[in-house]
Amino acid sequence: MRRQIQEVINDEVNPFVANHGGHIELIDFLDKNVYIEMSGGCQGCAASSATLQQGIERILREHFGDEINEIIDVTDHSQGDDPYYEDDGATMF
């Protein structure tokens, strides 16, 4: 299953996000959950949540349906050359 997910990411997801300088990497497939990491233009991008939900998740669900529970972004969006999300040390509760 991991190999099949990686093929879809390579063939369909990465060309989609490459238009904005992004890249998606499959980190793991465990207990029907897909763990991905965003890099390039996707890391720290304000639209990364939308890309995950409306792009990556939509594409993977079209191919794998109920074989996938969740698509989980493990990216540290506060890192990178120009992150949108910056860690100011404040805790929000």
ABEGO torsion letter per residue (X at the ends): XAAAAAAAAAAAAAAAAAAAGBBBBBABBBGGBBBBBBBEAABGBAAAAAAAAAAAAAAAAAAAEAABABBBBABBAABEABBABBBAGBBBX
